[in-house]
Amino acid sequence: MFDTRLPSMAWRNLWRHRRRTLLTLSSIAFGTTLALLFTGIGDSNWAKMIDLAARLGGGHVTLQHAEYLETPTLSRSVHDVERIRALALEDPDVVRAVPRISGFLMLATAGQSYGAAFMALDPALEDERSLSLLEALDEGRMFEDSRDPGIILGARLAENLDVELGQKVVYTLTDKHGEIVRAAARVRGIVRTGTPTVDGGLCLLALDALRETLGYGPQEAIQIGLFIGDQRRSDAVAARLGARLSGDVVALPWYENQPDLAAFIAMKVAGAQFMEGVIALLVAAGIFNTLFVSVMERVREFGIMLAIGFSPGRLFGLVMFESLWLGLVGLIAAGIFVAWPYWYLSTKGLDISAQLDMSNSEIAGIAVSTVMHVALYPETVALIAAAAMTATLLSGLYPAWKAGHIVPVESIRLV
């Protein structure tokens, strides 16, 4: 039967050695605070990189030909685009669906020629929320409509080609039938992102104008990029839409279309989890030391309690309640400690541009943010709190078992 006196007895026992208890609580609070901040910084940074990758590429989920990922040619196209877009927008998590054509081409002027990646888009369906390059439009303007014969170049690409606004470039690429086709376009705008891969190797074209050049139909595209509010739902959205799509069209979450970025994030997350595990072990060792020393100091006291009728199970419970109190108070202290740094990092952020090599500040073509923010998901906070409490309780198991197995006659003889 549960003894209702145990929680209050455990609380009083903790404060018999106030300094030791405060040191232990500080270690729990400090370790939990570090885990929350490290995890929150990572979650914020990776979420921003994933969203930026989606806005530079095919969205959080990409609908494309089943063979395009392995054989990325313009012959692997998606037909009946509007029907598929409408189907995708029926999903409650999808907030936007945009058709695009992407690939590679050769750009040439009278004196220069360079290879580049291209993306063709419908300006009526796109804005900064689906295409981050529009935020970086430094000179000129966006296409007037999807039949605009112009081209938008990255800043370094324009410098390499030695062209300015209004000047003509010729682009050459292979159409859907494998034939080489050419078209001329005037420079409508120049984007400047600060990312070498983008500024030096990407251009934008109008969707319907490129369809005519490639021999595509009006309902044909390479990809339909889907954008969702929370990138963590990408997998679920891809699974739901994949089950509804027919023919050769598949739904791929961002990490399948961006394997390099996914691998980098997975490596960094694993490294952060390892460090948090080390911190947890150090904190658990401190808790174990506190409880074990406390038990050994009270061997005679426990022997007397057993002799007058205190059961081994109740002694075990007493020490476990001491562990529980340490965990609960430590988590409350962690919440107090983390409040101000979390507020500062989530609202203002920390500029680390001075510590970064800005000439190499990109991962898999995605710019690394120079301002460090923090963002915690509720389930992450719950997981860290549960892990801290579990580590605290596990640390108390052996001292509690030791207390319950004291031999009264021998322990009473101790002075």
N, C-alpha and C positions, 0 to 999 in steps of 0.2 A: 504493500500500500504506500502511496506517495506521501512523503512527509512534507507538509507545507512550510515547515520551519527551515528547510534546507536552503532555499534561495537567500533568505535574510542572513542565515549563518554564514553562507559563502561570501556574501557581500561584506560582512564585518571582518571575516578572515583576511580578505584582500587588503584591507586598509590597516591591518596590524603592522605591516611593513610598507608604509606609504611611499617611500622613495623608490623601492624596488617595483612596486605596482605602477607608479607613474612612468618609470623608465620603460616597462613592458608595454604600457598603453601607448607611449610615444612611438615605440618601434612599430606597433600595429598600425597606428594612424599614419606614420610616415611611409611605411611600405604600401599601404592601401592608396595613399595619396599619389605616390609615384606610379602605381599601376594604373590609376584612373587617368592621370595626366598623359603618361606614355601612350596608353590605349586611345585616349581621346585625340591626341595629336595625330596619331597614325590614322585613325578612322577619318578624321577631317581631311588630311592630306590625300589619302587614297581615294576618298569619295570625290574630291575635286579633280584629281587626275582622271578618274574614270569618266566623270561627266564631261571633262574637256575632251577626252578621247572620243566619246560618243558624239560630241558636237563638231569634231574634226573629221569623223569618219561615218560609219553606218548606223549610228544611234546606239542606244542601250541594248536593243534587240534588232537584228537585221534579217529581213526576209529576202532570200536570194535563191538562185538556182542551186540545186543539190550538189552540182559538180563544180560550182564556181570557186569554192574555197581551195580545192585541189588543182583546178585548171582555170585560173582567172583570166579568161579571154572574153571578148565582147560578144562571142557567139553564145555564151551561157547567160542568156537574158531571161527576165521574167515578163510574162504577157498578162494581159487583163489587169493592169495595175490598179485601176480605180476600184474594181470589185474587191481586190485583196486589201487595199487601203481601208475600204469601208468595213471589211471583216475585222481588220486589226483594231480599228477605232471602237468597235463594240466591246473590246476588253476594258474593264473598269480601270486598269492601271495605265493604259496607254493614253497619253495626252496629245500626241502628235505623230503623224505618219507622213513621211515625205519621200517621193521617188527621186532617185539619183542614178546617174551613169558615171562610173569612175574607171580609170585605167591609166595608161601611159601614152605619151605622144612625143613628137619632136617639134620644137619651135625654132623657126628660122627667120632671120632678117637678112638684109642685103650683105651684112658682114659677119654675122654670128649665127650659131645654131646650138641649141642645148636640149637635152632630154628633160622631161618633167612629168610629174603625175598631174592628172586633171580630175576635176569633179564638175559634172554638169547638174544644174539645179533649176527649179522653178521658183523665181523670185516671189511669186504670189503666195507660195506656201512656206517660205523660209523667213526666219528672222534670227536675231542673236541667240534666241533660246534653242535653236536647232543647228545653227552654224556659227561657231565662235569667230570665224574669219570676218564676219560682217562687222564685228566690234573693232577690228583692226584695219578697216578701210581708211587708209591714210590720205590718199589722193583720189580724185575722180568720184564716180558714183556707181551705184548698183545697176544691174540690167533693168531696162524699162519693163520687159516682159520676157516670157520664156522663148520667144523667137528672136530676141536681140542677137545680132551677129557679132557682138563685141567679145572681149576677153578681159579678165582681171588677173593680174600677175602678182606674184610675191615680189617684195621690194628688191631683194638681191637678184632674183631671176631677171627682173627688168633692167637692173644695172648690167648684168652679164650680157643681156641681149642688146644693151645700149639703145633702149627705146623709152619714149615718154608718152604721156597721155595723148591720144588721138593718132598715134603712129600705128602702122600696120605690121602685123606679124603673120606668118603662114605656119599653120600646124598640120602635121602629117601623122596619120595613125592607120591602123588596120581595122576595117569595118567588120560587120558580123559574118560576112562571107569569106573573110581572110584576104580581101583585096585592099591594097594601099589606096587611101583617099587623102585628099588635101582640101583645105579651106583657108580663106583669109579672114582675119578679124582685126578690128581696131581696138587699141587698149582703152578700156572704159575706166579702169581703176587700178590702184596699186595698194596691196595690203602689207602692213608691217607689223609682225607679231613679236619680233625679237627672238624667235626660234629659228636657228639656221636651216633646219630641214624643211620647214614650211616656207620661209621667205625665199629660199634658194631653189625650191623644187616643186612648187605647186601653182596651178592656175585654175581659174574658174571659167566655166562656159555656161551659156543658157541652154536649158534642157531640150526644148523643141528644135532649136537651131542645130544642135548636135545630132538629134534624131534624124534629121534630114540628111546630114552628112554621112551618117553611118548606115542609112537605109532602115532605120528602126520604124516601127509603127507608132501611132499616137498613144497606144496603151502599153508601150514596151519600155523597160528600164533594166538596169543591172541589179539595183537594190531598192528596197523600201526600208528606210531607216525609221525605227520606232523609238520614241522618247517617253520615258516614264518618270514619275515624280521621285521615286526612291530606287536608286540603282541596285539595291539589294534584292529587288523583286524581279530582276532581269531573268533569272533562271526560271522562276514560276511562270512569267509571261511567255517565255519561249516555249515552255512545255505545253501550256494551254493552246497557244496558237499552232504549234507543230501538230497537235492532234486534230486541228480543224482544217489545216491546209491540205490541199490535194495536188496531185501531179508531181512536178519536179521541184516545187518550191519548199524550202525548209526555213525554220526559224532558228537563228543562232544568237545566243547571248553574247555580250560584248567580249567576254574572255576567250571565246573561240575565234573571234575575228581579230583580237588583239593579244595573241599568245605571249609576245615579248613583254608587254606591260603586265599581263596577268602573272607571268613567272616572276617578274621583279617585285610585284606587290606581295606575292606569296612568300618570297624569300625574306622580305623585310618584316612581314607579319610573324613569320616563324622566329626570326631573330628577336623581335620584341617579346614574343611569348617566352622564349628561352630566358631572357633577362628577367622577366617578371617571375618566372619559376625560381630563378636564383634568389631573387628578393624574398619570395614566399618562403623558401627554405631557411634563409637567414632569420626571418621574423619568427618562423615556427620554432627554430632552435632557441631563440630567446625566450619564447613562451614556455617551452619545455623546461628550460633551465629554471625559470621562475617557479613553476609549479612543482618541479621535482625537489628543488631546494626547500620550498615551503613544506612539502610533505615530510622530508627527512628531518626538518627542524621540529616537527610536531609528532614524531614517532611515539614518544612517551604519552603525549596527550591523546593520540588516537588509541593507544593501548588501553588507557583508562576508560575512554568512551566505549570501547568494545567490552571491557570488563563489566560495565554497568548496564549493558544491554543494547548498545548501539550496534546494529547489524553491519556486516561487511558491505552489503549492498547500499546501505545508507551512507557509509563513508565514501564509497565509490561515487555515489550521486553528489555528495558534498563537494568533492574535488572537481567533478565535471561541471557543477554549477559555477565554481570559481572560473573555470575555463570559459563558460558561457558568458559570464559577466565581463570578463576581459575582452571577449570578441565584440559584444554589444557596445560597450563603452568605447572600445577602440574604433569601431565603425562610426559612431557618433562624432568622435574627435576627428576622424578622417574627413567627414563631411564638413566640419568647421574649418579644418586646415585647407581643404581644396577649394572652398567657396570663392575666395578672392582671386587666386591665380586662374581658376576656371573662368570667372567673369571677365578678367582682363584679356585672357587669350581668346575667348570666344567673341568678344566685342571689338577689341583693338588689335589683337594679334601682336606677334613679335617679328620685326623685320630682320631677316638673317642674310640679306643680300651681300653684306660685307664679308660673310664667311663662305659664300658660294662663288665658284668659278663660273661667271655668267657666260663665258664662251662655250661652256659645255653643260648648260643647265637644262637638259632635256633627257627624258627616258623614253625610248621607243618612239621618238618624234613628238613626245608630249612635253610641254614646258613644265619645269618644276617651279612651284610657287615659292616666291622669296619672302612671303609673309606667313609665319607659322600660326595657325589657329588650332582651336580644340573644339571637338564636338563629340558628345557621348550619346549613344543610343540607350534607351531605357533598359533593354535586355542586356546590354553590356555592363551597365552599372549593377544590375541584379546578379549577373554572373560573377563579377569581381567581388561583390559583397558576400555571395555564397561561398566563393573560394576562400576568402579571408576567414569566414566563420568556420568553414570545414577544417582549414589548417589549424585554427585555434583549438577546436574540439579534439582533433586528432593528437595535437601536442599534449593534451591533458589525459589521454587514455592510459598511458603507462603509469604516470604518477597516481592517477585514480586507482588503477589496479593494484599498485604497490600499497596504497593506503588501506585498501580493502583486505590485503593479505598479511597485515601486521599480526604477529603473535602477541597477545596481551601480556602473558607472563614475562616474556623476555623484554618487551618494550618498557614495561613498568619499572624494571630494575635499572633502566638507563637513568643516568643523572644528567 
